[in-house]
């Protein structure tokens, strides 16, 4: 449970581990939680839904992390 009321939670079954894991690698990047109820891990996991190949997944994660870096949420190293 992430502490956000289910009716407001965009990711009701959040991945709550301490760091982001892209199997088999633990990236060491903190698994941040956003006001939407989603964690960074949730958002990265969503990049894998419906993709046809690894390149599409990588592109999605790259766009996501670039946006978070521009907002000052992630550092360049974490990106």
C-alpha positions, 0 to 999 in steps of 0.5 A: 500500500502506498498510502494514497486513496485508491480513487486517486491512485493512478497505480493502485498496485505500485512497485514499492521496492527501494530502487528501480530494477530493470531485470536483471539489473538493480539500477541503484536509482531511488524508486521515487513516488509521485503524487499520482500514486505511481512510483518511478518503477511503475512508470518504467514498467508501463514503458514495457506494456504493448511494445513490439521490441526492446528499442521501443522500451528503451525509447520510452524509458529515455523520454521518461527519464529525460523529462524527469531530468529536465524537471530536476527530479532525476540527476543526469547520472540517475537518468 
